Amino acid sequence: MITKQLSSNQIESYRQCTRCVMDTCARDIVFDENGICNYCTEFLSSSSSVLNEDPENKNQKLEEFVKEVKDDGKGKPYDCIIGVSGGVDSSWVLVQAVKLGLRPLAVHMDNGWNSELAQNNIANLVRGLGVDLFTYVIDWEEYRGLMQAFFDADVVDVELLYDNAMLGVNYQQANKWGIKHILAGTNLATEGMRMPHQWNWFKYDARNIRGIVKRFSKTSIKTFPIFSTLDFVYYKYIKKIKWASFLDLTNYRKKEVLKILEDEYGYKPYPYKHYESIFTRFYQGYILPKKFTIDKRTVHLSSLILTGQMLRDEAIICLNSIPYPNINDQNNDITYFIKKLKWPSGHLEVYLDRPGVCHDFYPTEEPLYKLLECFYKRYLKKMKIK
């Protein structure tokens, strides 16, 4: 794959799954005697009950869930929160929620990297559906300082900043309005395969964010809605706010959905998953392959293959080209990124040449989360025994 900067040893030992397109760039990948990897085997085993569920049962669960959301939202201006990015998944959640009679508050987190296309998609949707939109804007200079700290730290998951802030904004808005349900675009059909551990980081890790920023920056966290493990525990178990992968309750077929969005809401698609953000596009399409030898398309495309939404040969063709429509678009993003971050000439090359550093080299609350998770599982086990 031409997007991956492999060493000679890596090239010699390179291997790709014969069923999906996961490969040895995932360090913990193993293959059976037929060349099938553990990633797709685990995915099919853990998700089959949802993906192959009887349509009548799935529809009944959807109806029960919608009734619960409506009942919990009685007397309130909204009955659910839906985070919208301008991408297909979250857009379809919003459309379906309205069609099912729900009263969502659409919530968007603006970190300064929105593409014009994403903004237009969101505007067309909320206008066409007649829903309210709340946009939380993070101060750009503050966010730039946080990003710079993450670049200086050489950690893999720079998008931890966006993902963490998105969680914070959604839960905060749910709490503000007394809403018990957050409907997310996360789903098994297009992103069900697990991400290799080395490719991203624990999303509730406020301590990791604070630790990296404290070490590499003088930036103060003021407008960034930081979200911690204890915040998660508070909102989920004390405030009883539920995070639901709404699309798993439906027969979600991405190509069919995209056609409806285009025809009915003037939706404009992106070439790859999560490319509604200029930074995410550049991060996944350029930084990760160049600095960390990671191509997240392998995970996203493998999910589509395993759910029958893409042929493996099609996915291989995609992976054998750069993660951009053309080289000019890639070069334009490089120029835009350098200018927006105010990097001097040659700094991008210096950054890409430095080795990556594990997130847990810096302070982290991942052990706290695992400890609490362990106690909770023991508690549930005791309750079942009783």
C-alpha positions in Angstrom: 0.0 0.0 0.0 1.6 3.2 -1.2 0.4 5.3 1.7 2.4 3.3 4.3 6.0 4.0 5.0 7.2 0.4 5.7 10.7 -0.6 6.5 12.4 -3.4 4.6 11.8 -5.8 7.5 8.1 -4.8 7.6 7.8 -5.3 3.9 9.2 -8.8 4.1 6.9 -9.8 6.9 3.8 -7.9 5.6 0.6 -9.9 5.4 -3.0 -9.1 4.8 -6.1 -10.9 5.9 -7.8 -13.1 3.2 -11.3 -12.1 4.3 -11.0 -8.4 5.3 -8.2 -6.0 4.6 -6.6 -5.8 8.0 -2.8 -6.3 7.9 0.3 -6.6 9.9 0.4 -2.8 10.6 -1.8 -3.8 13.5 0.8 -5.2 15.8 -1.4 -7.8 17.6 -2.9 -9.3 14.4 -2.7 -13.1 14.1 -3.9 -15.3 11.3 -5.4 -18.8 11.2 -4.5 -21.6 8.8 -6.7 -20.0 6.1 -5.1 -16.6 6.4 -8.1 -15.1 8.3 -7.3 -12.6 11.0 -8.4 -12.3 14.6 -9.9 -8.9 14.0 -12.6 -10.0 11.6 -13.2 -13.2 13.5 -13.7 -11.3 16.7 -15.9 -8.8 15.0 -18.2 -11.4 13.5 -18.4 -13.3 16.7 -19.2 -10.3 18.9 -21.6 -8.5 16.5 -23.5 -11.3 14.8 -26.4 -11.1 17.3 -27.0 -7.4 16.3 -26.1 -7.6 12.6 -28.1 -10.8 12.0 -31.0 -10.1 14.3 -34.5 -10.9 13.1 -36.0 -7.7 11.6 -39.2 -8.0 13.6 -37.2 -8.3 16.9 -35.0 -5.3 15.9 -38.0 -3.2 15.0 -39.7 -4.1 18.3 -36.6 -3.0 20.2 -36.6 0.2 18.2 -40.2 0.9 19.0 -39.6 0.2 22.7 -36.5 2.5 22.7 -38.4 5.3 21.0 -41.2 5.0 23.5 -38.7 5.1 26.4 -37.1 8.3 25.0 -40.5 10.0 24.5 -41.7 9.0 28.0 -38.4 10.3 29.6 -38.7 13.5 27.6 -42.3 14.4 28.5 -42.6 18.1 29.7 -39.2 19.0 28.4 -38.3 21.0 25.2 -36.3 18.1 23.9 -36.2 14.4 24.5 -32.8 13.5 23.2 -29.4 14.9 22.3 -27.8 14.1 18.9 -24.3 15.1 18.2 -23.9 16.1 14.6 -20.6 16.4 12.7 -21.8 16.7 9.2 -20.9 13.0 8.5 -23.3 10.4 7.2 -23.8 8.4 10.4 -24.8 11.3 12.7 -26.8 12.9 9.9 -28.9 9.8 9.5 -29.5 9.5 13.2 -31.0 13.0 13.2 -33.2 12.2 10.2 -34.5 8.9 11.6 -35.1 10.4 15.1 -37.3 13.1 13.6 -39.2 10.6 11.4 -39.9 8.5 14.5 -41.4 11.5 16.2 -38.6 12.3 18.6 -37.7 15.9 19.5 -33.9 16.1 19.4 -31.5 18.9 20.1 -28.8 18.7 17.5 -25.4 19.5 19.1 -22.3 20.4 17.2 -18.8 21.0 18.6 -16.7 23.5 16.6 -13.0 23.2 17.2 -12.0 25.5 14.3 -11.5 22.7 11.7 -15.0 22.4 10.1 -15.0 22.0 6.4 -17.4 24.3 4.5 -19.0 21.1 3.2 -19.7 19.9 6.7 -21.2 23.3 7.8 -23.5 23.2 4.7 -24.6 19.6 5.4 -25.5 20.5 9.0 -27.3 23.7 8.0 -29.3 21.9 5.3 -30.3 19.1 7.7 -31.4 21.2 10.7 -33.3 23.5 8.3 -35.0 20.7 6.4 -35.9 18.8 9.6 -36.9 21.9 11.6 -34.8 21.0 14.6 -32.8 23.3 17.0 -29.0 23.4 16.8 -26.6 24.2 19.6 -23.1 24.8 18.5 -20.3 24.9 21.1 -17.3 26.9 19.9 -13.9 26.3 21.5 -11.6 29.4 21.5 -9.3 28.7 18.5 -6.0 30.0 20.1 -6.7 27.8 23.1 -7.4 24.8 21.0 -4.3 25.5 18.8 -2.2 25.5 22.0 -3.7 22.2 23.1 -3.0 20.6 19.7 0.5 21.9 19.6 1.2 20.3 23.0 -0.1 17.0 21.6 2.2 17.4 18.5 5.1 18.2 20.7 4.3 15.1 22.8 4.4 12.9 19.7 1.4 10.8 20.8 -0.7 9.0 18.2 -4.2 10.2 19.2 -4.2 13.9 18.5 -8.0 13.4 17.9 -8.4 12.6 21.6 -8.9 16.3 22.0 -11.9 16.5 19.7 -13.4 13.2 20.8 -13.1 14.1 24.5 -14.6 17.6 24.0 -17.5 16.1 21.9 -18.3 13.8 24.8 -18.2 16.7 27.2 -20.5 18.9 25.2 -23.1 16.2 24.6 -23.3 15.2 28.2 -23.3 18.7 29.5 -26.2 19.6 27.2 -28.1 16.5 28.2 -27.6 17.5 31.8 -28.6 21.1 31.3 -31.9 20.1 29.7 -32.6 17.2 32.0 -32.4 14.8 29.0 -31.8 11.1 29.6 -30.8 9.9 26.1 -27.9 10.7 23.8 -28.3 9.2 20.4 -25.0 8.5 18.7 -24.0 7.7 15.2 -21.6 4.9 16.4 -22.6 1.6 14.8 -21.5 -1.9 14.1 -22.4 -1.8 10.4 -19.7 0.7 9.3 -17.3 0.9 12.3 -17.9 -2.2 14.4 -14.4 -3.7 14.1 -12.3 -2.7 17.0 -9.4 -0.3 16.5 -6.0 -1.6 17.3 -5.0 -0.4 20.8 -1.8 1.4 19.5 -3.9 3.4 17.0 -5.9 5.6 19.4 -6.3 6.2 23.1 -8.8 6.1 25.9 -11.4 8.8 25.3 -12.2 9.8 28.9 -8.6 10.5 29.7 -8.7 14.1 31.0 -5.6 13.5 33.0 -3.7 12.6 29.9 -4.8 15.8 28.2 -3.9 17.9 31.2 -0.6 16.2 31.7 0.5 16.7 28.1 -0.7 20.3 28.0 1.1 21.1 31.3 4.4 19.6 30.1 4.5 21.1 26.6 2.4 24.3 26.8 1.4 27.4 28.8 -2.1 27.2 27.4 -4.9 27.4 30.0 -7.9 25.1 29.6 -10.8 27.5 29.8 -13.3 26.9 26.9 -12.3 23.3 26.2 -15.1 21.1 27.8 -12.8 18.5 29.2 -14.4 15.1 30.1 -13.0 12.7 32.7 -13.6 9.2 33.9 -15.4 10.5 37.0 -17.5 12.8 34.7 -18.5 9.6 32.8 -19.4 7.9 36.1 -21.4 10.9 37.3 -23.4 11.4 34.1 -24.1 7.7 33.5 -24.7 6.3 37.0 -25.8 9.4 39.0 -27.6 11.4 36.4 -28.8 8.3 34.5 -27.9 9.7 31.1 -27.8 6.9 28.5 -25.5 6.8 25.5 -27.1 4.8 22.7 -25.7 3.5 19.4 -29.0 4.3 17.7 -28.2 2.9 14.3 -27.7 -0.6 15.6 -31.5 -0.6 16.2 -32.0 -0.1 12.4 -31.0 -1.8 9.2 -28.2 0.7 8.4 -26.9 0.4 4.9 -24.6 3.3 4.2 -24.9 3.5 0.4 -28.7 3.5 0.5 -28.7 6.1 3.3 -26.3 8.4 1.4 -28.6 8.4 -1.6 -31.6 9.5 0.5 -29.6 12.2 2.2 -28.4 13.5 -1.1 -31.8 13.4 -2.8 -33.9 14.8 0.1 -31.5 17.1 2.0 -28.9 18.2 -0.5 -26.2 16.3 1.4 -22.7 16.3 -0.1 -20.6 13.2 0.6 -17.0 12.8 1.7 -14.4 10.5 0.1 -13.7 8.6 3.4 -15.1 8.2 6.9 -14.7 11.2 9.2 -13.4 13.5 6.5 -16.0 16.2 7.4 -13.3 17.8 9.5 -10.3 19.3 7.7 -7.9 18.2 10.4 -9.3 14.7 10.7 -8.9 14.3 7.0 -5.3 15.5 7.2 -4.6 13.5 10.4 -6.0 10.2 9.1 -4.9 10.7 5.5 -1.4 12.0 5.9 -0.1 12.2 9.5 -1.0 8.7 10.7 0.4 6.9 7.6 3.6 9.1 7.4 4.5 9.2 11.1 2.9 6.1 12.7 2.4 3.7 9.7 -1.3 3.6 10.4 -4.0 3.6 7.8 -7.4 3.7 9.5 -9.2 2.9 6.3 -8.3 -0.7 6.8 -10.6 -0.9 9.8 -13.4 1.2 8.3 -13.3 -0.7 5.0 -13.1 -4.1 6.7 -16.3 -3.4 8.6 -18.0 -2.6 5.3 -16.7 -5.8 3.8 -17.8 -8.0 6.7 -21.3 -6.5 6.7 -21.7 -7.0 2.9 -21.6 -3.3 2.0 -18.4 -3.5 0.0 -16.4 -6.1 -2.0 -12.9 -6.9 -0.7 -11.5 -6.2 -4.2 -13.0 -2.7 -4.1 -11.5 -2.0 -0.7 -8.0 -3.1 -1.9 -8.3 -0.7 -4.8 -9.1 2.1 -2.4 -6.1 1.2 -0.2 -3.7 1.2 -3.1 -4.4 4.9 -3.7 -3.7 7.9 -1.4 -6.4 8.7 1.1 -7.3 11.8 -0.9 -9.3 12.3 -4.2 -6.1 13.6 -5.8 -2.6 14.8 -4.9 -3.6 18.4 -5.3 -6.2 18.1 -2.5 -3.5 16.5 -0.3 -1.0 19.3 -1.0 -3.7 22.0 -0.3 -4.4 20.4 3.1 -0.7 20.4 3.9 -0.5 24.1 3.1 -3.6 24.9 5.1 -2.5 22.8 8.1 0.9 24.5 8.3 -0.6 28.0 8.0 -3.4 27.4 10.5 -1.0 25.9 13.1 1.6 28.7 12.3 4.4 26.2 11.8 7.7 27.4 10.3 9.0 26.0 7.1 10.3 22.4 7.6 8.6 21.9 10.9 6.1 19.3 9.5 9.0 17.2 8.2 10.8 17.4 11.6 7.6 16.3 13.4 7.0 13.4 11.0 10.5 12.2 11.4 10.4 12.0 15.2 9.4 8.6 16.7 6.0 8.3 18.3 5.5 8.2 22.1 3.0 6.1 24.0 0.2 8.1 25.7 0.9 6.3 29.0 4.4 7.8 29.1 2.4 10.8 30.3 -0.1 11.0 33.2 -3.2 8.9 32.5 -6.4 7.8 34.2 -6.8 4.7 32.2 -5.9 2.5 35.2 -8.6 4.2 37.2 -11.2 3.5 34.5 -10.1 -0.2 34.4 -10.3 -0.5 38.2 -13.8 1.0 38.3 -14.8 -1.2 35.4 -13.5 -4.3 37.3 -15.4 -3.3 40.5 -18.6 -2.8 38.5 -18.4 -6.2 36.8 -17.9 -7.8 40.2 -20.9 -6.0 41.5 -23.0 -7.2 38.6 -21.8 -10.8 39.1 -22.7 -10.7 42.8 -26.2 -9.3 41.9 -26.8 -12.1 39.5 -25.8 -14.7 42.1 -28.2 -13.2 44.6 
